[in-house]
Amino acid sequence: MRVAWAGWAALAATVSAIKFELPSAKNPTPFCIWNYALEDTLAVISINVIPRDQRTAADQSIDVRVIDRTHHNVYLSKKDLKDETRLAINTHHDADLGVCISNKGKHIDLDVHLGGDAIDYNAIANQESLSGMETELRKLADPRR
C-alpha cells in the first residue's frame, strides 16, 4: 500500500488533513484513521475522491464508515462516494473516533475537524436560509479554514 501524507496533527483542538492512496481491491480491507474525541463533540469529515483514471471512474467506488472503537457505535456508513463529500456527526461518548475507508481504485483527500474547528455549514445554511453561493462565500470568508 502506498500512502502519501500531506499533513497530520493531533486533533485535540486542531485540524488535520491527509492525502493518501489505497490499492484497488475487489474486497478491500478498510483503512482507518483514528482520533480521540470527547463526548458530544461535532466532527465534520470532508472526503475528496479523485479517480485514478477517468476512463475507469464509473467502475470504481469508495465506501466510508465513521465508528467508535470503544463503544462500537457506527455513526454513519456511506457507499459509493463521488467527488467531494462532507459528513457531520456528534459523538455520544469520549472515545477513539475512526474514519474507515474502503477503496476500489481512487485517490483520497481526507480532512477531519473536531470540536471548535468543526463547522457544519449545511446546518448554518439551513438555519439562515442561505443559498448555495452564499454558503460557499461564508466558507471562503471563514478565517478558521
C-alpha positions in Angstrom: 0.0 0.0 0.0 1.4 3.4 -0.9 0.4 6.2 1.4 1.5 9.8 1.0 0.9 12.1 4.0 0.2 15.7 3.1 -0.2 16.8 6.7 -1.0 15.3 10.1 -1.5 16.9 13.5 -3.1 15.9 16.8 -6.8 16.6 16.8 -7.4 17.7 20.4 -8.5 21.1 19.2 -6.8 21.4 15.8 -7.4 20.5 12.2 -5.9 17.5 10.4 -5.7 16.8 6.7 -4.0 13.9 4.9 -3.8 12.7 1.4 -3.2 9.0 0.6 -3.8 6.3 -2.0 -5.2 2.9 -1.2 -4.8 0.0 -3.5 -7.8 -1.1 -5.5 -9.3 -4.5 -4.5 -12.4 -6.4 -5.1 -12.9 -6.9 -1.3 -10.7 -4.2 0.2 -9.6 -4.1 3.8 -10.8 -0.8 5.3 -8.1 1.8 6.1 -8.9 3.6 9.4 -7.7 7.0 10.7 -8.3 7.2 14.5 -8.7 10.4 16.5 -9.7 10.8 20.1 -13.0 12.8 20.5 -14.8 14.0 23.7 -18.5 13.2 24.3 -21.0 15.4 22.4 -18.3 16.7 20.0 -19.2 17.8 16.5 -17.0 16.1 13.9 -17.0 17.3 10.3 -15.3 14.9 7.8 -14.5 16.1 4.3 -13.6 13.4 1.7 -12.4 14.3 -1.8 -12.4 11.3 -4.0 -10.2 11.6 -7.1 -10.5 8.8 -9.7 -7.1 7.4 -10.6 -8.1 7.0 -14.3 -11.0 8.9 -15.8 -11.7 6.1 -18.2 -12.5 3.7 -15.4 -14.0 6.2 -12.9 -17.6 4.8 -13.4 -16.5 1.3 -12.4 -14.8 2.4 -9.2 -16.3 3.2 -5.8 -15.3 4.2 -2.3 -17.1 3.4 1.0 -16.7 5.2 4.4 -17.8 4.3 7.9 -17.4 6.5 11.0 -17.1 4.3 14.1 -16.4 4.5 17.8 -13.7 2.0 18.8 -14.6 1.8 22.5 -18.4 1.6 22.4 -18.7 0.1 18.9 -21.1 2.8 17.7 -21.4 3.2 13.9 -22.1 6.9 13.5 -22.6 6.7 9.7 -21.9 4.5 6.7 -21.9 5.8 3.1 -21.3 3.8 0.0 -20.0 4.7 -3.5 -18.8 8.3 -2.7 -18.1 10.5 -5.6 -16.2 13.9 -5.8 -16.2 15.9 -2.5 -18.4 14.8 0.3 -18.9 16.4 3.7 -20.2 14.4 6.6 -21.1 15.7 10.1 -21.7 13.7 13.3 -22.0 14.3 17.0 -20.2 11.9 19.3 -22.1 10.0 22.1 -19.1 9.2 24.4 -15.5 10.0 25.0 -13.7 7.6 22.6 -11.5 7.0 19.7 -13.4 8.0 16.5 -12.4 6.1 13.4 -12.9 7.2 9.8 -12.6 3.9 7.9 -12.4 3.9 4.1 -12.6 1.1 1.7 -11.2 1.9 -1.7 -11.9 0.3 -5.0 -9.4 2.4 -7.1 -9.3 6.1 -6.3 -7.1 8.7 -4.7 -8.5 10.2 -1.5 -8.1 13.6 0.3 -9.4 13.5 3.9 -10.0 16.4 6.3 -11.3 15.8 9.8 -12.4 18.8 12.0 -13.4 18.2 15.7 -14.9 20.5 18.3 -14.4 24.2 17.9 -12.8 23.7 14.4 -15.8 21.7 13.2 -18.2 24.0 11.4 -21.3 22.4 9.9 -22.0 24.8 7.0 -25.1 22.8 5.9 -26.7 23.5 9.3 -25.8 27.2 9.1 -27.2 27.4 5.6 -30.5 25.8 6.7 -30.7 28.0 9.9 -30.0 31.2 8.0 -31.8 30.2 4.7 -28.6 30.7 2.7 -28.3 29.9 -1.0 -25.6 27.5 -2.2 -23.5 30.5 -3.4 -23.9 32.3 0.0 -22.8 29.2 1.8 -19.7 28.9 -0.3 -18.9 32.5 0.3 -19.3 32.0 4.0 -16.8 29.1 3.9 -14.3 31.2 2.0 -14.6 34.1 4.4 -14.2 32.0 7.5 -10.6 32.6 8.9 -10.6 29.2 10.6 -10.5 27.3 7.3 
